Amino acid sequence: MKFIADIGYRVHEILKEKHLTAAALGKYANISTGNISDWKRKGTNPSSDRLALISEFLGVSLEYLITGKEKSSPPLRDDERELLKYYNALTELERGKILARLEDKAKEADVLPGRVG
């Protein structure tokens, strides 16, 4: 399985993309920076007992870390895309207010996610 051999390289790409350092990852996951460097230089991979910590630090799923692919989600409907467009244009504070209001509305209507109401 070639994709497994790409884990170390993928880690380095994500570090670069997210402006994170190998030293910070090493401290977080208790891995030496030499080992992290070897993943790219020598084509080795992190030990399996560290993968969860690495994916957590990088903010990616284990599936993405291992395969380079995320589970596919169903495509968004037009109204969902429109909502996201407006939501993403808001500040973080405004987003929090909107989410709280939506939660209140869902409670009033007795239709919270995962429940049929």
Steps between C-alpha positions, in 0.01 A plus 500: 500500500681806376278753680630378838854591391380856440401573861831657597508713188136602556582608857773730369270647236229572758754656736614729220147582386384588852822682595571256782842378605638151540624608844147589610368169367781316675425666831126432464535134403825422686694427180857610434549755224759261353231235455264754346774608260567136405140456387564730207873448449504121524140429405421343837171537686392588850429211732137397505461587869570867416265540202199616705706768676652613172162530327362687802792745497470554125122536513436228243319168521689176542354390170650801324834455673520136392340510155513863393124488446206607710171315508280653239191679619183536302504817290347810655162620382474851353341639817778349714765656277325836527485476880870415515587792274329745737624326814862505380475874433423568868746571779563229759289689754210532255526130416471410868186713533345339191576147624346576840190640331470197271530267796222691679280478190564126469407450866179701450411284201616188685722402208858465614749319276472124531138518618183472306246754617 
